[in-house]
């Protein structure tokens, strides 16, 4: 897959003014990123016995939990790990709620496994008690991560949570926790690029109506000729994928668990994401200026959605699309990881939080 290389700073495109930077501060990001690559060190605890379902990275990386699996694999392939805990900035607890869910069926069993494992680490190592776990982190893209960690009260309360479901209603603490992009890699088709002329669909969404906002979206707009919104009860095929290439805006309504892989899919296929939801954080929000490559709407905007899209479908859309191509590489996972990809952006978010306690 080839991601377009764009100039680091530009102010015009086809004679129109465009956004100069998709970062809150590109200079600060570049300096801090370089420092992170040189200095950042992570101490990873042992996974446990082979029969225990803590990490032991899944053999296949697929479906909506792919980000969790990629991270576990990528960190082992990176230079960030250290064998000396005294040199570590943060401590990684290799809990895979996805892996645990494959082994047991009940929430109580999940909770007990996590409780026994984390309490075992606390007894065996002295590092947790120095900060009550505040310089520790775990990564989870499973819907049950909060359920599984309830047995250790300070785990969710104190430790850094890198999660795909970043709802404020789920004890998500923005200054401490952060959102990881949920993804369905490997993608079925290559990345979208400079293809504006082919994008004739004003707005596109296809998925399960498993939330109130998704039901409203379909009920209000399913008969509209300029919008393509459908309740999909089966797994979408290639015809649905090709609509990502043909749409200007891809609607990303909050689902049953608030966020979904649709945001990352829209970015990959070059379709400007329209975030339609309340009360959750977006991936890399500390780093990226989302309003420069996406539309951020409240759920109440569903009633005037078409008017909003039509008003932004001209020069502003071209600006957003141009900037979207600049951030595609930040939402791609690779094995082994490469500079500025999703893994390194997650590591940068952790780097920003290394001194929260200290």
Secondary structure, 3 states (H helix, E strand, C coil): CCCCCCCCCCCEECCEECCCCCECCHHHHHHHHHHHHHHCCEEECCCCCCCCCCCCCCCCCCHHHHHHHHHHHHHHHCCCECCCHHHCCEEECCCCHHHHHHHCCCHHHHHHHHHHHHHHHHHHCCCHHHHCCCCEEEEECCCCHHHHCCCCHHHHHHCEEEECCCEHHHCCCCCCCEECCCCCCCCCCCCCCCCHHHCCEEEEEEECCCCHHHHHHHHHHCCCCCEEEEECCCCCCHHHHHHHHHEEEEEEECECCECCCHHHHHHHCCCEEEEECCCECCCCCCCECHHHCCEEECHHHHHHHHHHHHHCCCHHHHHHHHHHHHHHHHHCCCCCCCCCCHHHHHHHHHHHCCCCCC
